[in-house]
Amino acid sequence: MSAELVRTNDPNLIAIIAGLLGDADIPYHLADRNMSLVEGSISAIQTRIVVPDDRESEARELLIDADLGKWLKP
């Protein structure tokens, strides 16, 4: 299973989070990326950044430490 961390269409935020997760060797997936690119102009479908359940707490801590906690999904 996987846990959703962030949902956004902001390409800069996606790149920053992907970089942080990649540097920390935390596997991640950008779900709905293709659909959000097609429909992104109206924000109907957003890209979801998901990580494995067993790495969720580590990923959340990483984003909080990087002052990105406000973007985390509850």
CNS distance restraints for C-alpha pairs under 8 A (distance, minus, plus):
assign (resid   1 and name CA) (resid  52 and name CA) 6.22 0.50 0.50
assign (resid   1 and name CA) (resid  53 and name CA) 6.04 0.50 0.50
assign (resid   2 and name CA) (resid  50 and name CA) 6.06 0.50 0.50
assign (resid   2 and name CA) (resid  51 and name CA) 5.38 0.50 0.50
assign (resid   2 and name CA) (resid  52 and name CA) 4.34 0.50 0.50
assign (resid   2 and name CA) (resid  53 and name CA) 4.93 0.50 0.50
assign (resid   3 and name CA) (resid  50 and name CA) 5.29 0.50 0.50
assign (resid   3 and name CA) (resid  51 and name CA) 5.41 0.50 0.50
assign (resid   3 and name CA) (resid  52 and name CA) 6.03 0.50 0.50
assign (resid   3 and name CA) (resid  53 and name CA) 5.33 0.50 0.50
assign (resid   3 and name CA) (resid  56 and name CA) 6.38 0.50 0.50
assign (resid   4 and name CA) (resid  48 and name CA) 6.51 0.50 0.50
assign (resid   4 and name CA) (resid  49 and name CA) 5.90 0.50 0.50
assign (resid   4 and name CA) (resid  50 and name CA) 4.29 0.50 0.50
assign (resid   4 and name CA) (resid  51 and name CA) 6.63 0.50 0.50
assign (resid   4 and name CA) (resid  73 and name CA) 6.96 0.50 0.50
assign (resid   5 and name CA) (resid  48 and name CA) 7.39 0.50 0.50
assign (resid   5 and name CA) (resid  49 and name CA) 5.67 0.50 0.50
assign (resid   5 and name CA) (resid  50 and name CA) 5.61 0.50 0.50
assign (resid   5 and name CA) (resid  51 and name CA) 7.27 0.50 0.50
assign (resid   5 and name CA) (resid  56 and name CA) 7.74 0.50 0.50
assign (resid   5 and name CA) (resid  60 and name CA) 7.18 0.50 0.50
assign (resid   5 and name CA) (resid  72 and name CA) 5.35 0.50 0.50
assign (resid   5 and name CA) (resid  73 and name CA) 5.46 0.50 0.50
assign (resid   6 and name CA) (resid  48 and name CA) 5.76 0.50 0.50
assign (resid   6 and name CA) (resid  49 and name CA) 5.25 0.50 0.50
assign (resid   6 and name CA) (resid  50 and name CA) 7.36 0.50 0.50
assign (resid   6 and name CA) (resid  71 and name CA) 5.97 0.50 0.50
assign (resid   6 and name CA) (resid  72 and name CA) 5.06 0.50 0.50
assign (resid   6 and name CA) (resid  73 and name CA) 5.53 0.50 0.50
assign (resid   7 and name CA) (resid  46 and name CA) 5.87 0.50 0.50
assign (resid   7 and name CA) (resid  47 and name CA) 5.59 0.50 0.50
assign (resid   7 and name CA) (resid  48 and name CA) 4.44 0.50 0.50
assign (resid   7 and name CA) (resid  49 and name CA) 6.38 0.50 0.50
assign (resid   7 and name CA) (resid  71 and name CA) 7.78 0.50 0.50
assign (resid   7 and name CA) (resid  72 and name CA) 7.97 0.50 0.50
assign (resid   7 and name CA) (resid  73 and name CA) 7.31 0.50 0.50
assign (resid   8 and name CA) (resid  13 and name CA) 7.83 0.50 0.50
assign (resid   8 and name CA) (resid  14 and name CA) 7.48 0.50 0.50
assign (resid   8 and name CA) (resid  46 and name CA) 5.14 0.50 0.50
assign (resid   8 and name CA) (resid  47 and name CA) 5.44 0.50 0.50
assign (resid   8 and name CA) (resid  48 and name CA) 6.66 0.50 0.50
assign (resid   9 and name CA) (resid  14 and name CA) 7.71 0.50 0.50
assign (resid   9 and name CA) (resid  36 and name CA) 6.90 0.50 0.50
assign (resid   9 and name CA) (resid  40 and name CA) 6.56 0.50 0.50
assign (resid   9 and name CA) (resid  43 and name CA) 7.00 0.50 0.50
assign (resid   9 and name CA) (resid  46 and name CA) 5.25 0.50 0.50
assign (resid   9 and name CA) (resid  47 and name CA) 5.81 0.50 0.50
assign (resid  10 and name CA) (resid  14 and name CA) 6.28 0.50 0.50
assign (resid  11 and name CA) (resid  15 and name CA) 6.12 0.50 0.50
assign (resid  12 and name CA) (resid  16 and name CA) 6.21 0.50 0.50
assign (resid  13 and name CA) (resid  17 and name CA) 6.13 0.50 0.50
assign (resid  14 and name CA) (resid  18 and name CA) 5.94 0.50 0.50
assign (resid  14 and name CA) (resid  49 and name CA) 7.83 0.50 0.50
assign (resid  15 and name CA) (resid  19 and name CA) 6.03 0.50 0.50
assign (resid  16 and name CA) (resid  20 and name CA) 6.25 0.50 0.50
assign (resid  17 and name CA) (resid  21 and name CA) 6.10 0.50 0.50
assign (resid  17 and name CA) (resid  63 and name CA) 7.47 0.50 0.50
assign (resid  18 and name CA) (resid  22 and name CA) 5.91 0.50 0.50
assign (resid  18 and name CA) (resid  28 and name CA) 7.58 0.50 0.50
assign (resid  19 and name CA) (resid  23 and name CA) 5.98 0.50 0.50
assign (resid  20 and name CA) (resid  24 and name CA) 6.23 0.50 0.50
assign (resid  20 and name CA) (resid  62 and name CA) 7.68 0.50 0.50
assign (resid  20 and name CA) (resid  63 and name CA) 7.89 0.50 0.50
assign (resid  21 and name CA) (resid  25 and name CA) 6.19 0.50 0.50
assign (resid  21 and name CA) (resid  26 and name CA) 5.09 0.50 0.50
assign (resid  21 and name CA) (resid  27 and name CA) 6.98 0.50 0.50
assign (resid  21 and name CA) (resid  28 and name CA) 7.11 0.50 0.50
assign (resid  21 and name CA) (resid  59 and name CA) 6.96 0.50 0.50
assign (resid  21 and name CA) (resid  62 and name CA) 7.95 0.50 0.50
assign (resid  22 and name CA) (resid  26 and name CA) 5.90 0.50 0.50
assign (resid  22 and name CA) (resid  27 and name CA) 6.93 0.50 0.50
assign (resid  22 and name CA) (resid  28 and name CA) 7.90 0.50 0.50
assign (resid  26 and name CA) (resid  51 and name CA) 7.39 0.50 0.50
assign (resid  26 and name CA) (resid  55 and name CA) 6.89 0.50 0.50
assign (resid  26 and name CA) (resid  59 and name CA) 7.10 0.50 0.50
assign (resid  27 and name CA) (resid  51 and name CA) 6.06 0.50 0.50
assign (resid  27 and name CA) (resid  52 and name CA) 7.07 0.50 0.50
assign (resid  28 and name CA) (resid  49 and name CA) 6.74 0.50 0.50
assign (resid  28 and name CA) (resid  50 and name CA) 5.53 0.50 0.50
assign (resid  28 and name CA) (resid  51 and name CA) 4.54 0.50 0.50
assign (resid  28 and name CA) (resid  52 and name CA) 7.22 0.50 0.50
assign (resid  29 and name CA) (resid  48 and name CA) 7.96 0.50 0.50
assign (resid  29 and name CA) (resid  49 and name CA) 5.84 0.50 0.50
assign (resid  29 and name CA) (resid  50 and name CA) 5.30 0.50 0.50
assign (resid  29 and name CA) (resid  51 and name CA) 6.46 0.50 0.50
assign (resid  30 and name CA) (resid  47 and name CA) 6.26 0.50 0.50
assign (resid  30 and name CA) (resid  48 and name CA) 5.66 0.50 0.50
assign (resid  30 and name CA) (resid  49 and name CA) 4.87 0.50 0.50
assign (resid  30 and name CA) (resid  50 and name CA) 6.56 0.50 0.50
assign (resid  31 and name CA) (resid  47 and name CA) 5.76 0.50 0.50
assign (resid  31 and name CA) (resid  48 and name CA) 4.96 0.50 0.50
assign (resid  31 and name CA) (resid  49 and name CA) 6.31 0.50 0.50
assign (resid  31 and name CA) (resid  50 and name CA) 7.11 0.50 0.50
assign (resid  32 and name CA) (resid  36 and name CA) 6.05 0.50 0.50
assign (resid  32 and name CA) (resid  45 and name CA) 7.40 0.50 0.50
assign (resid  32 and name CA) (resid  46 and name CA) 6.83 0.50 0.50
assign (resid  32 and name CA) (resid  47 and name CA) 5.14 0.50 0.50
assign (resid  32 and name CA) (resid  48 and name CA) 6.43 0.50 0.50
assign (resid  33 and name CA) (resid  37 and name CA) 6.26 0.50 0.50
assign (resid  33 and name CA) (resid  46 and name CA) 7.38 0.50 0.50
assign (resid  33 and name CA) (resid  47 and name CA) 4.91 0.50 0.50
assign (resid  33 and name CA) (resid  48 and name CA) 7.47 0.50 0.50
assign (resid  34 and name CA) (resid  38 and name CA) 6.44 0.50 0.50
assign (resid  35 and name CA) (resid  39 and name CA) 6.04 0.50 0.50
assign (resid  35 and name CA) (resid  40 and name CA) 7.64 0.50 0.50
assign (resid  35 and name CA) (resid  45 and name CA) 6.57 0.50 0.50
assign (resid  35 and name CA) (resid  46 and name CA) 7.87 0.50 0.50
assign (resid  36 and name CA) (resid  40 and name CA) 4.64 0.50 0.50
assign (resid  36 and name CA) (resid  43 and name CA) 7.36 0.50 0.50
assign (resid  36 and name CA) (resid  44 and name CA) 7.63 0.50 0.50
assign (resid  36 and name CA) (resid  45 and name CA) 4.96 0.50 0.50
assign (resid  36 and name CA) (resid  46 and name CA) 5.08 0.50 0.50
assign (resid  36 and name CA) (resid  47 and name CA) 5.81 0.50 0.50
assign (resid  37 and name CA) (resid  41 and name CA) 7.97 0.50 0.50
assign (resid  39 and name CA) (resid  43 and name CA) 6.63 0.50 0.50
assign (resid  39 and name CA) (resid  44 and name CA) 6.44 0.50 0.50
assign (resid  39 and name CA) (resid  45 and name CA) 6.35 0.50 0.50
assign (resid  40 and name CA) (resid  44 and name CA) 6.71 0.50 0.50
assign (resid  40 and name CA) (resid  45 and name CA) 6.47 0.50 0.50
assign (resid  40 and name CA) (resid  46 and name CA) 6.93 0.50 0.50
assign (resid  51 and name CA) (resid  55 and name CA) 6.52 0.50 0.50
assign (resid  51 and name CA) (resid  56 and name CA) 6.13 0.50 0.50
assign (resid  51 and name CA) (resid  59 and name CA) 7.66 0.50 0.50
assign (resid  52 and name CA) (resid  56 and name CA) 6.34 0.50 0.50
assign (resid  55 and name CA) (resid  59 and name CA) 6.15 0.50 0.50
assign (resid  56 and name CA) (resid  60 and name CA) 6.06 0.50 0.50
assign (resid  57 and name CA) (resid  61 and name CA) 6.13 0.50 0.50
assign (resid  58 and name CA) (resid  62 and name CA) 6.19 0.50 0.50
assign (resid  59 and name CA) (resid  63 and name CA) 6.33 0.50 0.50
assign (resid  60 and name CA) (resid  64 and name CA) 6.15 0.50 0.50
assign (resid  60 and name CA) (resid  69 and name CA) 7.51 0.50 0.50
assign (resid  60 and name CA) (resid  72 and name CA) 7.41 0.50 0.50
assign (resid  61 and name CA) (resid  65 and name CA) 6.04 0.50 0.50
assign (resid  62 and name CA) (resid  66 and name CA) 6.32 0.50 0.50
assign (resid  63 and name CA) (resid  67 and name CA) 6.40 0.50 0.50
assign (resid  63 and name CA) (resid  68 and name CA) 5.05 0.50 0.50
assign (resid  63 and name CA) (resid  69 and name CA) 5.69 0.50 0.50
assign (resid  63 and name CA) (resid  72 and name CA) 7.99 0.50 0.50
assign (resid  64 and name CA) (resid  68 and name CA) 5.34 0.50 0.50
assign (resid  64 and name CA) (resid  69 and name CA) 4.27 0.50 0.50
assign (resid  64 and name CA) (resid  70 and name CA) 7.99 0.50 0.50
assign (resid  65 and name CA) (resid  69 and name CA) 7.76 0.50 0.50
assign (resid  68 and name CA) (resid  72 and name CA) 7.36 0.50 0.50
